[in-house]
Amino acid sequence: MSLSKQQIHISRRSFIKKMSAASSLAALSPLSISSILQGSSDDKRIIVVGAGLAGLSCAYELDQAGFNVILIEARSRPGGRVRTYRDSFADNLYAEMGAEYVDSTDNFVKQYCNTFGLKVLPAKQYDGVYVRGRRYSMKGIQSGTDLLPFEGIQKGKLFGQEVQYIQKWIDLVKQKGANSPEVLALDNMSVEEVLKKGGAPKDIIDLYTYTNATEATSVPSKMSALYMVLANSRTSAFSENTVEGRILGGNDQLPKAFAKRLGTRIKYSRSLRSLVFNSKKITANVIEDGKRTSIKGIKCVLAIPASILRTIKIDPGFTSGKTNSIQKQEYGHVMKIAMQYRRRFWDDNNSIGQRVFTDTSLRRIYHFSIDQPGPRGILLTFTSGEDAKKLGRFNENRRMKVAQKACKDIWPESPKYWENGITKYWNEDPFAKASYSLAGVGQKGYREILAKSEGPVHFAGEHTSVHRASMNGAIESGLRVSEELKRAL
Ligand SMILES: Cc1cc2nc3c(=O)[nH]c(=O)nc-3n(C[C@H](O)[C@H](O)[C@H](O)COP(=O)(O)OP(=O)(O)OC[C@H]3O[C@@H](n4cnc5c(N)ncnc54)[C@H](O)[C@@H]3O)c2cc1C
């Protein structure tokens, strides 16, 4: 479903034509814009809900193909869980408080970055480890001169310590195939259970909490064993060696680029409350400036997280399988904390490094502003699972105290240079209420069910994608739905 070069070329040319139409629309008064919208016929309109990367990419592709699209967004900005804070720091520094990394395999993201002239630069890899109160260098761990203080580990690596305890299931995948009943049965067990069954000591489960479970924003007892075994049956499971990139200048440029091209087709500050549909038409009931309005169309794309979709009234309701998956889809907890320091002390000679893996409640702490001019710099943290939940119960002041203390433990001189900081806890965000989706125990078929259209309603969003929990997955889902609609109409 990826776009060919030729398609991109055609899109760019037709965009120029559309941009002039959009700018002439923008010059009209709000009244005349709404009368134009009313004038465009309801029986042709596609209503896309949610201007995250899923909804944006879907609306963009439909718009480029000449469909009548309207994109409704609850916030006053595009991007959803892609969120770059630009006003919170001095010297024009910025920080990613939502999605950050573009992996080398994230082809959908990279393709649109190309289209919009955005550059992806490599990020820094881990160079330090701070666990159980001690500092280690990643080089020391990888060369085997430093041994992590966890029982049952193997020398030479940080991630993937669980593999030796699940080898018999990895072999089973190789012998019987990923879709065999024996392998699929692993979905009924949690990561914690299967590790215990494989003889892993508690320390290995603890370490998994800080490695992969932190990436998934969850805990080993809530994660399906099936996906851990499948991930390790491939050669590409996430590790300290994964090469990650970031969009130079900030990830928000990608959603903004889509939004710019969609122009007035996006309606901000409109929150979907209920959806009424039959086989011929759809009415989306929306709150705008505290007042209820209705938007009618022929098709609808719900590109909002399942954590929000479960709060929307649907009449006459979806199938029981879909409703069940929407209600139960597992999500994690995540908080990011950005701290501005006057000086980049993490570059000093005696420093543990710039990107540190920890078992503190901050989990990952790293120099974010690597490609931004100093002398000031930003340390960013990625806190997830139970620690994010715990910090989420604290007020901003207390969260920041915990963060400063963890940084002091790692870089004792850090308090001298601290200036200010800010947190973003996604589970308290009214339009996300969660981190991102994960494969929960017993949730094997959920993703396919969540992705399947029901009557005139189509579903996009990272939770519907094979590349879930990523910007790449969000875009992949948007493209999938745009193709579904092109075929259907
Ligand atoms: C802290 C954090 C770190 C992450 N790190 C990475 C990373 O490093 N790399 C990566 O690739 N991905 C990362 N992700 C995941 C990535 O951000 C998401 O997978 C992706 O952005 C989801 O896009 P989406 O369009 O599916 O959903 P969203 O971005 O959530 O978009 C949904 C949109 O719907 C809107 N909406 C919600 N309710 C309503 C309503 N009732 N009416 C109208 N609109 C509504 C929301 O405001 C939002 O704009 C991270 C996410 C978080 C939170």
The ligand as a Gaussian input file, in Angstrom:
#p B3LYP/6-31G(d) Opt

LIG

0 1
 C        4.874000       9.458000      24.946000
 C        4.752000       8.779000      23.615000
 C        5.896000       8.380000      22.956000
 C        5.813000       7.784000      21.710000
 N        6.963000       7.457000      21.054000
 C        6.888000       7.065000      19.763000
 C        8.066000       6.928000      19.004000
 O        9.186000       7.162000      19.492000
 N        7.950000       6.560000      17.692000
 C        6.734000       6.332000      17.117000
 O        6.691000       6.019000      15.923000
 N        5.594000       6.436000      17.837000
 C        5.639000       6.808000      19.139000
 N        4.491000       6.974000      19.856000
 C        3.226000       6.506000      19.278000
 C        2.636000       7.480000      18.266000
 O        2.565000       8.754000      18.836000
 C        1.232000       7.029000      17.900000
 O        1.238000       5.672000      17.524000
 C        0.625000       7.827000      16.759000
 O        0.975000       9.187000      16.812000
 C       -0.883000       7.651000      16.829000
 O       -1.517000       8.343000      15.789000
 P       -3.088000       8.188000      15.611000
 O       -3.473000       9.074000      14.504000
 O       -3.455000       6.757000      15.548000
 O       -3.711000       8.697000      17.003000
 P       -3.610000      10.134000      17.684000
 O       -2.323000      10.763000      17.382000
 O       -3.994000       9.957000      19.098000
 O       -4.730000      10.965000      16.909000
 C       -6.084000      10.903000      17.257000
 C       -6.676000      12.287000      17.126000
 O       -8.067000      12.217000      17.449000
 C       -8.412000      13.345000      18.213000
 N       -9.621000      13.036000      18.988000
 C       -9.719000      12.261000      20.096000
 N      -10.992000      12.222000      20.497000
 C      -11.712000      12.960000      19.627000
 C      -13.089000      13.289000      19.515000
 N      -14.000000      12.834000      20.395000
 N      -13.491000      14.085000      18.490000
 C      -12.589000      14.559000      17.584000
 N      -11.270000      14.278000      17.653000
 C      -10.844000      13.480000      18.660000
 C       -7.200000      13.591000      19.091000
 O       -7.170000      14.907000      19.580000
 C       -6.067000      13.279000      18.118000
 O       -5.643000      14.435000      17.433000
 C        4.541000       7.567000      21.111000
 C        3.384000       7.967000      21.778000
 C        3.481000       8.575000      23.021000
 C        2.210000       9.008000      23.711000

